[in-house]
Amino acid sequence: MDRRRLLAALGPLLVLLGLWIAVMPFSRPLPGGAHFDLGSTPRIGCRSPVIGTFADDRPTGTVFTTPRPMEGDPTDEVEVPCGGRARFRLGLGIVLLTGGIVVRRRTASTGTTT
């Protein structure tokens, strides 16, 4: 595969990846104890980075306060800030989106389109 065809395929991929990172909601691990389970990590859902960057996105979740929790152990409400991660994801998504558009335009201007 020559370089031009690789760049022509890379452009749309970068655009889609940038949009996915910048728009899709994401989750963060919950701090604190939770029931040990190999199949799941306790997580809390954050809103889309586009919304979380400009709004105060701080979801709350219930966590256990003991290291090895059992049923009936005390729990605590924890607030997880998502704003910093949302700003990072939005910035990364915009960079990838812009890079994909630039690569796509450069390959289109040289006459190689897919």
C-alpha positions as CSV (number, residue, x, y, z in Angstrom):
1,M,0.0,0.0,0.0
2,D,1.5,3.3,-1.0
3,R,1.7,6.4,1.2
4,R,-1.1,8.3,-0.6
5,R,-3.6,5.5,-0.3
6,L,-2.7,5.1,3.4
7,L,-3.3,8.8,4.0
8,A,-6.5,8.8,2.1
9,A,-7.8,6.0,4.3
10,L,-6.4,7.6,7.5
11,G,-8.3,10.9,7.0
12,P,-11.8,9.6,7.4
13,L,-10.7,7.4,10.3
14,L,-9.3,10.4,12.2
15,V,-12.5,12.3,11.6
16,L,-14.6,9.5,13.0
17,L,-12.3,8.9,15.9
18,G,-12.2,12.6,16.8
19,L,-16.0,12.9,16.7
20,W,-16.4,9.8,18.8
21,I,-14.0,11.0,21.5
22,A,-15.5,14.5,21.6
23,V,-19.2,13.6,21.6
24,M,-19.8,10.2,23.2
25,P,-20.4,10.0,27.0
26,F,-17.8,8.3,29.1
27,S,-17.5,6.7,32.5
28,R,-15.0,7.1,35.4
29,P,-14.1,4.6,38.0
30,L,-15.7,5.1,41.4
31,P,-13.3,5.9,44.2
32,G,-13.8,3.8,47.3
33,G,-14.6,0.2,48.0
34,A,-17.0,-2.0,46.1
35,H,-17.8,-5.7,46.0
36,F,-14.9,-7.6,44.4
37,D,-15.9,-8.9,41.0
38,L,-13.5,-9.8,38.2
39,G,-16.2,-8.9,35.6
40,S,-17.0,-5.4,36.7
41,T,-15.3,-2.3,38.0
42,P,-17.6,0.2,39.8
43,R,-18.0,3.1,37.4
44,I,-20.1,6.2,37.2
45,G,-21.3,7.7,34.0
46,C,-20.3,11.2,32.9
47,R,-22.1,13.2,30.2
48,S,-20.8,14.0,26.8
49,P,-17.5,16.0,26.8
50,V,-19.2,18.7,24.8
51,I,-21.7,19.2,27.7
52,G,-19.3,18.4,30.5
53,T,-16.8,21.0,29.4
54,F,-19.2,23.9,29.7
55,A,-21.5,22.6,32.5
56,D,-20.6,21.5,35.9
57,D,-20.8,17.7,35.5
58,R,-20.4,16.1,38.9
59,P,-22.4,12.8,39.1
60,T,-22.7,11.1,42.5
61,G,-22.5,7.4,43.4
62,T,-22.7,5.2,46.5
63,V,-19.5,3.5,47.6
64,F,-18.6,1.3,50.6
65,T,-16.3,2.9,53.2
66,T,-14.6,-0.4,54.2
67,P,-11.8,-2.0,52.2
68,R,-13.5,-5.4,51.9
69,P,-17.2,-4.7,51.8
70,M,-19.9,-7.1,52.8
71,E,-23.6,-6.7,52.6
72,G,-24.8,-4.3,55.2
73,D,-21.5,-2.4,55.5
74,P,-21.8,1.4,55.7
75,T,-21.8,3.4,52.4
76,D,-21.1,6.9,51.5
77,E,-22.2,9.2,48.7
78,V,-19.2,10.3,46.6
79,E,-19.2,13.1,44.0
80,V,-17.0,12.5,41.0
81,P,-15.9,15.6,39.0
82,C,-15.9,14.9,35.3
83,G,-15.0,18.4,34.0
84,G,-11.3,18.0,33.6
85,R,-11.6,14.7,31.8
86,A,-14.3,16.2,29.6
87,R,-12.1,19.1,28.6
88,F,-9.2,16.7,27.8
89,R,-11.5,14.5,25.7
90,L,-13.0,17.5,23.8
91,G,-9.6,18.9,23.1
92,L,-8.2,15.6,21.9
93,G,-11.3,15.0,19.7
94,I,-11.0,18.4,18.1
95,V,-7.3,17.8,17.4
96,L,-8.0,14.4,15.8
97,L,-11.0,15.8,13.8
98,T,-8.9,18.7,12.5
99,G,-6.0,16.4,11.7
100,G,-8.3,14.1,9.7
101,I,-9.8,17.1,7.8
102,V,-6.3,18.4,6.9
103,V,-5.1,14.9,5.8
104,R,-8.3,14.4,3.8
105,R,-7.9,17.8,2.0
106,R,-4.2,17.3,1.3
107,T,-4.9,13.9,-0.3
108,A,-7.8,15.3,-2.2
109,S,-5.8,18.2,-3.5
110,T,-3.1,15.9,-4.9
111,G,-5.7,14.0,-6.9
112,T,-5.9,10.8,-5.0
113,T,-9.3,10.1,-3.5
114,T,-10.9,6.9,-2.5
